[in-house]
Amino acid sequence: MQLSHAATALASALAFAAVSATVPTTIVSPSAGDRTVVSGSTPEWATPQAKVGSTDSSTVRHVQVALALRDEGAAAKLAAAVSTPGNPAHGKFLTEQQFTDRFGPTDTAVSQVRDWLTREGVTVTGVSGNKHLIDAQATTGSLERAFGATLSKYRSRIAGRVETLIAPDSPITIPRELRGTVTAVLGLDDSAMAIQPQHTAPSATTEQHCSRWWGDQNNTDVPQKYPAGAQSNSLCGYTGTSVRAMYGLGSDDRGDGTTIGIVGAYNSATVVDDTNRAAPQLGIPALADGQYSAVLPQGGFTDQDQCNPDSWAGEQTLDVQATHTIAPNAKIRYYAATTCLGGLYDSVNQAVTDNVADVISLSWGNADGENSLTPAARDQFNSVALQAAIQGQSITVSSGDAGTNETLAGHPTASFPASTPWVTAVGGTSVGLDSANKPVVVSGWENSGNTLSGDQWVPQSDADGPFAGGGGGGTSALYDEPDWQAGVVPGSVANGHRAVPDVAALADGYTGMLVGQTVNGQFGLGSFGGTSVASPLIAGLSADAQQIRGGRGGLLTPALYSMHDGITDVTPQKAGVWTPTMHSVAGATVPGAEGSYLVDFDARPQSLQSAQGWDNVTGVGTPAPGFVAALAAG
């Protein structure tokens, strides 16, 4: 079924465009009148050197004015208390209404901001249920006047590409009486262009080359770099039966009575049919009537030319089939963003405000790590994630597919929103199962590429050296170390800051998961990888744990860091796969032509590698048999 939420009014947009041509833009400086600056409102890439021109004042932009929580410090303390095993408040979650009544903006604050926007010629099109976001739209000229800053064009490298982006050329301002009420205005800049799905492209390896299980096929015509049993052809992709066996799930682990939320951009019209068509081949049940629902924007979708909807459709399909594999009886509720340019955070807020989903999976992130988004925008996500934790909702987030992110960002950086302390950051593993679905190889997902030259394997020397994709990890430059990481994450790594990831699951596309999808009218199965696989797998396991527990678990990390059973400590294994094609991974440069390649597992192609205890590839480790019961008991 399809549900809907408030959307933009087209008639208002046309009216704005008609008026703006005759009204010159007059910018109010911070010193003019009684104004105050909204801190953190300009992205770091909007520098004078990068400025290339002005914007069209008649262009209509949709923005969201974010309002502050009341007593966010008390909210943070409550979120930690209700999430921490052993705390007297553990599990005593608030409803969405209780949260809003206690911590949400007041009706008076909403009215003040709405009235001010209206006076400035900005049309308010809606208010979120938790009163955190006020949706509005206006021409660029009207927005410039309202927020006291000129919107300009910049040429900057973002997500590995040079793009023309729009941003304020100075901090925005608001009336002084709204200081402390308005904390950000989302949509005034194009930072969201850095947000990407975190999955690798389906394998192009043909069936005659790929291995159904580890070692089923092994090309002996190439040098055997690893001992017998440690080298295999790349896998065709695991079925649902194998993935369930990978984590020791029994027939009773089905996510009964739970709802898993998925947030993405756009919407695949074939996702249910694809899942049901793939089900018998993957060994999972078909979706029951009403088991899947989608919350779609009433006004449709925008910015398709900039957002690659096909990639988002693949992400949606992957997320649905991964969660359904692990928790086949859980309901799935998909929240579709209008656009990848800022709409995703609105959809996350919708999922949290609805408070229907018990666990929410986000298989996307900022391709530039923590860099590109404005501080104010990051703070808004944190406020929403904080509300989710207080309501008992778990949020799992892919840690990224570019390792340290240095190829994209220019320096090592953790990924956002995985780095926020109010989510569970999910890293990746490479997994080789035998024909009986028993593990032969389990390593951290950090791949190194080698090319056959004569009779020798030569490490690839692309712009990023041999790096061929791997789970994101590192230390946040923004957030302090949460209590549950203290004493577990080595002090030399954390240095008093939040470290990621927290846990890991299957992510290596060379040992990936089979997904059924219709592309250009043709249905087929392909092996998907990336931490986009790992996040929904952990979300499904959380739903299975809730089934046992009989209630929500909230933020997963305090329980994960206190677990002693059901976790495999991942350490490097000398193993690898042969493949005739290298997989395309955002943030990694690999050969594009067919050839003869060997991919080394977890051989430290950058600076990340799994290790005994917590590490910045797999966190505390990867789920093992008994994980669901241990998480339920936490």
C-alpha positions in Angstrom: 0.0 0.0 0.0 1.1 3.6 -0.3 0.7 6.4 2.3 1.4 10.1 1.8 2.6 13.1 3.7 2.5 16.9 3.1 4.1 18.1 -0.1 4.9 21.3 -1.9 2.2 23.4 -3.6 2.9 24.0 -7.3 0.6 26.9 -7.5 2.5 28.8 -4.9 5.8 28.1 -6.7 4.4 29.6 -9.9 3.1 32.6 -8.0 6.6 33.2 -6.5 8.2 33.0 -9.9 5.8 35.6 -11.4 6.4 38.1 -8.6 10.1 37.7 -8.2 10.9 39.2 -11.7 9.7 42.6 -10.6 11.0 42.6 -7.0 14.8 43.4 -6.6 16.6 41.4 -3.9 17.7 43.5 -1.0 19.9 41.6 1.5 19.7 42.5 5.1 23.1 42.4 6.7 23.6 40.9 10.2 24.2 44.4 11.6 21.1 45.8 10.0 18.2 45.8 12.4 17.9 43.3 15.2 19.4 40.2 13.6 21.4 37.3 14.8 23.6 34.8 13.0 22.7 31.1 12.7 26.0 29.4 13.4 27.2 26.6 11.2 25.1 27.6 8.3 27.7 27.7 5.5 29.5 24.6 4.1 33.3 24.6 4.1 33.4 24.3 0.3 31.7 27.7 -0.2 34.9 29.7 -0.2 35.6 33.0 -2.1 38.1 31.2 -4.3 35.5 28.6 -5.4 32.8 31.2 -6.2 31.9 31.3 -9.9 28.7 33.3 -10.2 25.3 34.3 -8.9 22.0 32.5 -8.9 18.7 33.1 -10.6 16.6 35.0 -8.1 13.4 33.7 -9.6 14.3 30.0 -9.0 12.0 28.4 -6.4 13.8 26.5 -3.6 12.2 24.2 -1.0 13.7 24.6 2.4 13.1 23.2 5.9 13.5 25.5 8.9 14.7 23.4 11.9 13.6 24.3 15.4 15.6 23.5 18.5 14.6 20.9 21.0 13.8 22.0 24.5 16.6 21.0 26.9 18.6 18.9 24.5 21.1 18.1 27.2 18.4 16.4 29.3 17.2 14.5 26.2 20.7 13.2 25.6 20.9 12.0 29.2 17.6 10.3 28.9 18.5 8.6 25.6 21.6 7.1 27.2 19.7 6.0 30.3 16.9 4.2 28.4 19.4 2.5 26.1 21.9 1.3 28.7 21.5 -2.2 30.2 21.6 -2.1 33.9 20.3 1.5 34.1 17.1 1.8 36.1 15.5 3.7 33.2 16.6 1.0 30.6 13.7 0.2 28.3 11.4 2.9 29.6 10.9 4.6 26.3 8.7 7.5 25.5 5.9 7.6 22.9 6.3 10.1 20.1 3.7 12.3 21.8 5.4 12.1 25.1 8.7 13.1 23.5 7.2 16.0 21.7 5.4 17.3 24.8 8.6 17.1 26.8 11.3 18.0 24.4 9.8 19.3 21.2 9.4 22.9 20.1 6.4 24.6 21.6 3.3 25.7 19.6 4.3 29.2 20.4 7.7 28.7 18.8 6.2 27.2 15.7 3.8 30.1 15.4 6.5 32.7 15.8 8.6 31.2 13.0 5.6 30.6 10.7 4.4 34.1 11.1 7.9 35.5 10.5 8.3 33.4 7.3 5.0 34.6 6.0 5.8 38.2 6.6 9.0 37.6 4.6 7.1 36.2 1.6 8.1 32.6 2.3 5.2 30.2 2.1 4.9 27.5 4.8 3.7 24.3 3.3 3.8 22.0 6.3 5.0 21.3 9.8 6.4 17.9 10.8 4.5 16.0 13.5 7.3 16.4 16.0 7.4 20.2 15.2 11.1 19.9 14.4 10.9 20.9 10.8 8.8 23.6 9.1 8.6 23.0 5.4 8.6 26.1 3.3 9.3 27.4 -0.2 10.1 30.7 -1.9 12.1 32.1 -4.7 15.8 32.5 -4.2 15.4 36.2 -4.0 12.8 36.0 -1.2 15.0 33.5 0.7 18.0 35.8 0.4 15.9 38.6 1.8 14.5 36.5 4.6 17.8 35.0 5.7 20.1 38.0 5.0 22.6 36.2 2.8 23.2 36.0 -1.0 23.0 32.5 -2.6 25.9 32.1 -5.0 27.3 29.4 -7.3 30.5 27.5 -6.4 32.7 25.0 -8.3 33.9 22.4 -5.8 34.9 18.8 -5.7 32.2 16.8 -3.8 31.7 13.1 -3.7 34.7 12.7 -6.0 33.2 14.9 -8.7 33.6 18.6 -9.6 30.2 20.1 -9.4 28.5 23.5 -9.5 26.8 24.0 -6.2 24.7 26.7 -4.5 25.3 28.0 -1.0 25.0 31.2 1.0 28.2 33.3 0.7 27.9 34.4 4.3 26.3 33.0 7.5 22.5 33.3 7.4 20.7 35.5 9.9 17.3 35.6 11.5 15.5 38.1 13.8 17.0 38.2 17.2 13.8 37.2 18.9 14.1 33.8 17.1 17.6 33.2 18.5 17.7 29.7 20.1 14.5 28.8 18.3 15.7 28.4 14.7 18.9 26.2 14.6 19.2 25.6 10.8 17.7 26.1 7.4 18.1 23.0 5.3 18.0 23.3 1.5 19.7 26.7 1.2 22.9 24.9 0.0 23.6 21.8 -2.1 25.7 19.8 0.4 23.3 16.9 0.1 24.7 16.1 -3.3 27.5 14.2 -1.4 24.9 11.7 -0.1 25.1 8.4 -2.0 23.9 4.8 -1.6 26.5 2.6 -0.1 26.5 -0.4 -2.3 28.7 -1.9 -5.0 27.5 -2.6 -8.5 26.2 -6.1 -9.1 28.9 -8.4 -10.2 29.5 -8.8 -14.0 31.2 -12.1 -13.4 29.5 -14.8 -15.6 28.2 -18.0 -14.2 30.9 -20.1 -15.8 33.5 -18.2 -13.6 31.8 -17.6 -10.3 31.7 -19.9 -7.4 28.5 -21.1 -5.8 30.3 -21.5 -2.5 33.9 -20.9 -1.3 36.2 -23.1 -3.4 33.5 -24.5 -5.6 35.3 -22.9 -8.5 39.0 -22.0 -8.3 40.9 -20.9 -11.4 44.1 -23.1 -11.3 45.4 -21.6 -14.5 46.5 -18.5 -12.5 49.2 -18.4 -9.8 47.9 -19.6 -6.4 49.0 -16.9 -4.1 47.3 -18.5 -1.1 47.4 -22.1 0.3 44.8 -24.7 -0.8 41.4 -23.7 0.5 42.3 -20.0 0.9 41.8 -19.0 -2.7 38.6 -19.2 -4.7 36.9 -17.6 -7.6 34.6 -14.7 -6.6 31.2 -15.9 -5.5 28.0 -15.8 -7.5 26.3 -14.4 -4.4 24.8 -16.0 -1.4 21.2 -17.1 -1.3 18.9 -16.1 1.6 19.4 -19.6 3.0 23.1 -19.2 3.2 22.9 -15.7 4.7 20.6 -16.9 7.5 23.1 -19.8 8.1 25.9 -17.3 8.2 24.4 -15.8 11.4 23.2 -19.0 12.9 19.5 -18.2 12.5 16.9 -20.9 13.3 13.4 -21.4 11.9 11.9 -19.4 14.8 14.0 -16.3 14.1 11.6 -14.4 11.9 11.0 -11.0 13.4 7.4 -11.7 14.4 5.5 -8.6 15.6 8.1 -6.1 14.4 8.4 -3.4 11.8 11.6 -2.5 9.9 11.8 1.0 8.4 14.0 1.7 5.4 14.7 5.3 4.2 15.8 6.0 0.6 15.3 8.3 -2.3 12.7 7.7 -5.0 10.7 4.5 -5.4 11.0 1.3 -7.3 7.6 0.3 -8.8 8.8 -3.4 -9.1 10.2 -3.9 -5.6 7.5 -6.2 -4.3 7.2 -8.2 -7.6 11.0 -8.5 -7.7 11.2 -9.7 -4.1 8.5 -12.3 -4.6 10.0 -13.4 -7.9 13.4 -13.9 -6.4 12.1 -15.5 -3.2 12.0 -19.2 -4.4 15.4 -18.9 -5.9 16.8 -17.3 -2.7 15.1 -19.7 -0.3 13.0 -17.0 1.4 9.2 -16.7 1.6 7.4 -14.2 -0.6 6.0 -11.0 0.9 2.6 -11.5 2.3 -0.2 -9.1 1.4 0.2 -5.9 3.4 3.6 -6.8 4.7 5.3 -4.1 2.7 4.2 -0.5 2.6 5.7 2.7 1.2 5.3 6.3 2.4 5.6 8.3 -0.7 5.7 12.1 -1.2 2.3 13.4 -2.5 4.0 15.9 -4.8 6.1 13.2 -6.6 9.9 13.2 -7.1 12.4 15.8 -8.3 16.0 16.2 -9.3 16.2 12.9 -11.0 18.8 14.2 -13.4 21.2 14.8 -10.5 20.4 11.9 -8.3 20.5 8.7 -10.4 17.2 7.1 -9.4 18.2 3.8 -10.8 20.9 3.5 -8.2 18.4 4.3 -5.5 16.0 1.7 -6.9 18.7 -0.9 -6.6 19.4 0.3 -3.0 15.7 0.0 -2.1 15.4 -3.5 -3.6 18.6 -4.6 -1.8 17.4 -3.3 1.5 14.0 -4.9 1.3 15.3 -8.3 0.3 18.1 -8.2 2.9 15.8 -7.3 5.8 13.2 -9.8 4.6 15.8 -12.5 4.5 16.8 -12.1 8.1 13.4 -11.3 9.5 10.9 -12.7 7.0 7.8 -12.1 9.2 8.6 -8.5 10.0 6.6 -5.7 8.3 8.7 -3.4 6.1 7.9 0.3 5.8 9.8 2.2 3.1 10.1 6.0 3.4 10.8 7.6 0.0 12.5 11.0 -0.1 11.3 13.4 -2.8 15.0 13.9 -3.8 18.5 12.9 -2.8 19.2 16.6 -2.4 18.2 17.1 1.1 15.0 15.0 1.2 16.5 12.1 3.0 16.8 13.8 6.3 13.1 14.8 6.0 12.2 11.2 5.4 14.2 10.0 8.4 12.4 12.6 10.5 9.1 11.3 9.2 10.0 7.7 10.1 10.9 8.8 13.6 7.9 11.0 14.0 5.6 8.2 12.8 7.2 5.9 15.4 5.9 2.8 13.6 9.2 1.3 12.7 11.1 -0.4 15.5 14.4 -0.4 13.7 15.4 1.9 10.8 18.1 1.1 8.3 19.9 3.8 6.4 22.1 2.4 3.6 23.5 5.7 2.5 25.9 8.4 3.7 28.0 11.4 3.0 30.5 10.4 0.4 32.9 13.0 1.7 32.9 11.7 5.2 32.1 14.3 7.8 33.2 17.2 5.6 30.6 18.5 3.1 27.4 19.0 5.2 27.1 22.2 7.2 27.4 21.8 11.0 23.8 23.0 11.4 22.5 20.2 9.0 24.5 17.5 10.9 23.0 18.8 14.2 19.5 18.4 12.9 20.1 14.7 12.1 21.5 14.2 15.5 18.4 15.7 17.1 16.2 13.3 15.1 18.4 10.3 16.0 18.2 11.4 19.6 14.4 11.3 19.5 14.6 7.8 18.0 16.7 6.5 20.8 14.3 7.9 23.4 11.4 6.3 21.7 13.2 2.9 21.6 13.8 3.0 17.8 17.1 1.5 16.7 18.9 3.1 13.7 21.5 1.2 11.7 23.7 3.1 9.3 26.2 1.9 6.7 29.7 3.0 7.5 30.6 3.6 3.9 32.5 1.7 1.1 35.5 3.9 0.7 37.6 2.8 3.7 39.2 5.9 5.2 37.4 8.1 2.6 40.7 9.8 1.8 40.2 9.2 -1.9 37.0 11.3 -1.9 37.7 13.7 0.9 41.4 14.2 0.5 42.2 13.0 4.0 41.0 10.2 6.4 37.6 10.9 7.8 34.8 8.9 9.3 31.5 8.9 7.4 28.4 10.8 8.4 25.7 10.0 9.6 27.4 6.8 10.7 29.6 8.8 13.0 26.8 10.3 15.1 26.7 8.5 18.5 23.0 8.0 18.4 23.1 5.3 15.6 24.7 2.0 15.2 27.5 2.2 12.5 27.8 -1.0 10.5 31.0 -2.0 8.8 31.7 -4.8 6.5 33.1 -8.4 6.3 34.3 -10.7 3.5 32.8 -14.2 4.1 33.5 -17.5 2.5 31.1 -20.3 3.3 31.6 -23.9 2.2 28.9 -26.1 0.6 27.4 -26.8 4.0 27.2 -23.1 4.8 30.0 -23.3 7.4 32.5 -20.4 7.5 35.9 -21.0 5.9 37.0 -17.4 5.6 35.7 -14.4 7.7 37.8 -11.3 7.4 37.3 -7.5 7.5 36.2 -6.0 4.2 39.2 -4.0 3.0 40.1 -5.2 -0.5 43.4 -4.9 -2.4 43.6 -5.4 -6.2 46.2 -7.3 -8.1 46.6 -7.7 -11.9 48.1 -10.7 -13.5 51.3 -9.8 -15.4 53.0 -12.8 -16.9 53.0 -15.4 -14.2 53.0 -12.9 -11.3 50.4 -10.9 -9.4 51.3 -7.2 -9.4 49.6 -4.9 -6.9 47.4 -2.3 -8.7 48.9 1.2 -8.6 45.9 3.4 -9.4 45.4 6.9 -7.9 44.6 5.2 -4.6 47.1 2.4 -4.9 45.8 -1.2 -4.6 42.7 -0.1 -2.6 39.6 -1.8 -4.3 36.8 -0.9 -1.8 36.3 -1.5 1.8 34.1 -0.7 4.8 34.3 2.8 6.2 36.0 3.3 9.5 37.9 5.8 11.6 37.6 8.3 14.3 35.1 11.2 14.3 36.5 14.7 14.3 33.1 16.0 15.6 31.7 13.8 18.4 33.0 12.8 21.8 33.5 9.2 22.7 30.2 7.8 24.1 30.3 6.0 27.5 29.8 2.6 25.9 33.0 2.8 23.9 35.2 3.8 26.8 37.5 0.9 27.7 36.6 -1.1 24.6 38.0 1.1 21.8 41.7 1.6 22.2 42.6 5.0 23.5 45.2 5.5 20.8 42.4 5.2 18.2 39.6 7.1 19.9 41.6 9.9 21.5 38.4 10.9 23.3 36.2 10.8 20.2 33.5 8.6 18.7 35.0 5.7 16.7 33.3 3.7 13.9 32.1 1.2 13.1 30.3 -0.5 16.0 29.7 -3.9 14.4 30.0 -5.5 10.9 28.2 -7.9 8.6 28.5 -9.2 5.0 29.5 -6.4 2.6 32.2 -7.6 0.2 30.7 -7.8 -3.3 33.0 -10.6 -4.3 31.3 -12.7 -1.5 28.1 -10.8 -1.8 24.3 -11.4 -1.5 22.1 -12.3 -4.4 19.3 -9.8 -5.1 16.6 -10.0 -7.7 15.8 -6.8 -9.6 14.1 -5.6 -12.7 16.3 -3.3 -14.8 15.1 -1.8 -18.1 12.2 -4.3 -18.1 14.5 -7.4 -17.5 14.5 -9.3 -14.3 17.7 -10.9 -13.1 19.7 -11.9 -10.0 23.0 -10.2 -9.2 25.5 -10.2 -6.4 25.3 -7.0 -4.4 27.9 -5.8 -1.9 28.8 -2.7 0.2 27.8 -1.8 3.7 24.4 -1.2 2.2 24.1 -5.0 2.6 25.4 -5.0 6.1 23.1 -2.3 7.6 19.8 -4.0 6.7 21.2 -7.4 7.8 21.9 -5.9 11.3 18.5 -4.3 11.2 16.9 -7.6 10.5 18.9 -9.3 13.4 17.6 -6.5 15.7 14.1 -7.3 14.7 14.7 -11.0 15.5 16.0 -10.0 18.9 12.9 -7.9 19.5 10.8 -10.9 18.8 12.5 -12.8 21.6 12.6 -9.8 24.0 9.0 -8.9 23.4 9.7 -5.2 23.1 12.0 -2.6 21.6 15.7 -2.5 22.4 16.4 1.1 21.4 20.0 2.2 20.6 21.9 -1.0 20.0 25.4 0.1 20.8 25.3 0.0 24.6 24.2 -3.7 24.4 26.7 -4.5 21.6 29.6 -3.2 23.6 28.7 -5.2 26.7 28.1 -8.5 24.8 30.4 -11.4 25.5 28.5 -14.1 23.5 27.3 -14.3 19.9 30.1 -12.1 18.5 33.0 -13.3 16.3 36.1 -11.3 16.8 37.3 -10.7 13.2 41.1 -10.8 12.5 42.9 -10.8 9.2 43.1 -14.0 7.2 45.4 -14.7 4.3 42.8 -15.3 1.6 41.6 -13.9 -1.7 39.4 -14.4 -4.8 40.1 -14.5 -8.5 37.8 -12.5 -10.8 37.8 -11.5 -14.4 36.3 -8.1 -13.6 36.9 -5.6 -10.8 33.8 -4.2 -9.1 33.0 -0.5 -9.3 33.1 1.1 -5.9 32.6 4.8 -5.2 35.8 6.0 -3.6 38.1 3.4 -5.2 39.8 3.4 -8.6 40.0 0.0 -10.3 40.6 -1.3 -13.8 37.5 -1.2 -15.9 38.4 -3.8 -18.5 38.1 -7.5 -18.3 41.2 -9.3 -17.4 42.7 -11.6 -14.7 42.6 -10.2 -11.2 43.2 -11.3 -7.6 41.5 -9.5 -4.7 43.3 -9.8 -1.4 41.2 -9.7 1.8 41.9 -7.4 4.7 45.6 -6.7 3.7 45.6 -3.1 4.8 45.4 -1.3 1.4 45.0 2.0 3.2 45.4 2.3 7.0 42.4 0.1 8.1 42.6 -3.5 9.0 40.8 -5.8 11.4 42.5 -6.8 14.6 42.0 -8.6 17.9 39.3 -6.8 19.9 37.6 -3.7 18.6 38.9 -2.5 15.3 38.1 0.2 12.8 36.9 -2.2 10.1 34.5 -4.5 12.1 34.0 -2.7 15.4 33.4 -5.3 18.2 33.1 -8.0 15.5 30.4 -9.7 13.4 27.3 -11.6 14.6 27.8 -15.3 15.3 25.3 -18.1 16.3 23.7 -16.9 19.5 23.9 -13.2 18.5 20.1 -12.7 18.4 19.6 -14.3 21.9 22.5 -12.3 23.4 21.2 -9.0 21.9 17.7 -9.8 23.2 19.1 -10.3 26.7 21.1 -7.0 26.6 
